[in-house]
């Protein structure tokens, strides 16, 4: 579904991404791991249209999307979340979800004045969809809570829920476990699995929690110093000497799964 060819992203003399090539297969949950500064989030930002690469190409479903802005990629079904959740804090959880679907007639002054029935019907449809998402994520108890009052984990669930309000083809999740307690992280993991198996979502996710990666992801791609170091099944990747060295330094034999969580 996603193919990245020889991607470079330079910031002055800093080569944040330095010739990375990856593929994300349709229907997979692909993990992207590596030490801090490996270029993972920069790679996400290029794929998702936040940066135009210095060189290289990005393809979605075989069509080139290199340099397309995020709003165009949104309409093509490519969505991403962020390490720090970007909710609308003064809107409720339900209202945050209802904001997502594009081209709602209530956003057009003419329709609001002269076609109120159309506006009301579409709003009811979007509200039903939002309530379905809330039930799927098992968060009805916070449906009417202001999003700014949610915990970190609940905000991550809300971000995942917003991707469910449209027909997403692929979702990029940036450190979905950051700042999330273990109970909510399990809930998030279960929701990702269900979206993958029941609704055919394709995911690519950055995460430092290796247990979480091992439970969800196959394959796992490892980056270091802006390049792809290796790719494979979780167990094979975590036993790879080059991966161990990238995480823990030369000569240390502990697997990355035992490394301290990166901040």
N, C-alpha and C positions, 0 to 999 in steps of 0.2 A: 504493500500500500504506500509506503514511504521509501524513497531511494535518495540517498545523499551521495554525491560524487565529488571526491577530492575537494572538500570544502575548506576554505581558509577565511578566517576572520581576524584581521589585524587592527590593533588600536595603537597607532604610532609604531613603536618598535616591539610592542607586545603581540605575540602570536597566540591569541587566546584559543583559536582553533587552527590547527596546522596540518591540513591535508587529511581530514577525517572523511571516511566513507562508511555509511551504515545502510542497512535495510531493515525495515519493520514489516513483517509479514501480516497480511490481512488475518484478523481473528486471533492474533497473538497478544500476550501481555509481555512486552519486552522491557527488561530492566536495563538502565544505564547507570553504571556505578564508576567510582574513581575517587581519588583523594581530592580535597579542596584545591581549587585552581586547575583542575584537569581540563576544564573547558565545557563541562556538561551543560550548564545553564546557558552559556553563550551559544552552544549548538542548538538548544531548544529555541532560543530567541531568534536565531537565523531562520530555522524551519518555520516558526510561527509568524514570521514577517516583521518582527520588531527591529531587526537589523538587516541591511542588505550586505551580503557577503563580499569580502574583498575579491574572491574568486570561487569557482565551484558552482554546482547546480543541485537543485532540490526538485524532486518529482513527487506528485501525489496521484495515485492511480494511473501512472504512465504519462501524465501531463505535467509540463514544467511549471513550477510555482515560484521559482527563485525571485526573491525581492517583492512578491505581492504583499500588500499591507494586510494587517490582521483582519480588518473587516471584510475583505474579499475572501480570505481563507475561511472565515467564519461561515460564509454562505456556501463554501465548498465542503463544509463538514469537518474542518480541522479546528479543534479547540484546544486551549491550554489553561492550566491553573498555575498559581504562583506559590512560592514558598511562604510568602506572607499573603494571607487571604485578602482579596479585593472586594469585600462586600459593600453594599450601601448601608452604612451603620444606622441611619435613621428610618429605614424601612423595615417592615417585618420580614420574617423568613419567607412567608408566602408572597409578599410583594416583591422581594428580591427575585424569586423564581419567575414571577409574572412579567418582570421587566425584560426577560431574555428574548422571547420570540420576536422576530423582526416584522416590520410592515404591518403593525396593528392599526386598524382604522381610527382608533381613538387618538392616535398621534397626529392625525391630519385635521386641522381646524374645520375644513369644509365638511368632513364626515361628522365631526362632533356636533356641528350646527344642524346639518340637513339630513343626516342619516343616523340618528341616535339609536335606532333599532339594530342597525348593523354593528355599531360600536358595542352595544350592550351584549349582543349575541356572541361576538368574538371575545369579549372580556370574560363572559361566563365559560366559554370553551377553554380559554387560557387558565382560568381559575381551577377548572376541573383537572386539567393537566398538572397544575402545580400541586393540587391535593394528592394526585396519584403518585407524584414524585416524593412528596412528604411521607406518604404511607410506605412506599418502597424503601426509603431510607430509615424508616422507623423513628421519625422525629416529630410525630404529631403534637407532642407536649410543648414544642417550641414554635409551632406554626405561626403564632401571633406575637411572638417575642421579637423585639427589635434585634436586628442582626448584630448590632454593635455590642449587645449584652451577652452574646454567645461565648462559650469557651473556644479555645484554639481548635480543638478537635471538631466541635460542632460547626465552626466556620469552614473547615476543610470538607465536611459532609455537605454543607450548603454549596460550596464551589462545585463539588461533584454533581450535586443535584441540578445546578444550572446547566451543566452539559447535557442533562437529560431532557431539557425543555425544547431542544431542537434535534434534528436528525443528524447526530454526530457520527462521522465515519471513524475518526481517530481522535483520541484525547491524550494530550501530553500533560503529565502530572509532575510538578516540580516539588520534590520533598514533601509528599503528602503526609509523612509521619512526623515532620518537624513540630515540636511543641505539643504533641498529642499523647495523651495517656494510653496505657496499654489496652484498656477496655475499648476505648473509642477507636484505636488503631485496628483492633480486630474487626470492629463493625465496618470501618472503612474498607478493610481488605475483603470482607465478605460481600460488600456492595460492589466492589470492583469485579470480583469473580462472577457474581450474578449478572452484572451488566455484560460481561464478556460471554458467558455461556448462554444466557437467556435472550439477550438482545443483540448479540453479535458485535459488541463494541471492540475496537482495537485500541490497546493502550500502549504507551511508552512512558515509563516513569523513572525519574531520578529518585534515589533513596539511599541513605547511609545505613539504615537498619538492615543488616544482612539476613536476619531471620525472616523479616518481612519479604525481602527480595526472593529468598529461597522458597517461601511458601507460594508466592504468586507468579513468579516470572520464569519464563523459558522461551527464548534464550535470554542470556545476560551479556551485555556489551560492556567492556571495561575501557575507560579512557584514562590517559595519563599524558600530561604536558601537551594537550591539544590534539593528541593522536589516538586512534583506536589501538589498544594494546592487544586485546583478544576478544573472542566471542565464543559462547558455548552454553552448555547446561550449567545450572548454578553450582552443583557439586564440583564439576570439573574446573570451572572458573575459579572457585574459591580455594582449590588445591594447587592452582597454577603458581609456580615459583615467581614468575614475573609480576603477577598480581600481588602476591604477598610482599614482594620487595617494594612495589609502588606504594602500598599502604603503610608498611611498617619499617621500611629501610633494609638495606643490604644485611644479610646474615641472620635476620630474625625469621623464625619458622612458624610463628603463630599464624593461623588463618585470619583473613580480614574479618571474619564473623566475630572474632574475639576482640577486635580493635575497639577502642573507646569511640563512642558516637561523636561524629564531627559536629561542631556547633553550627 
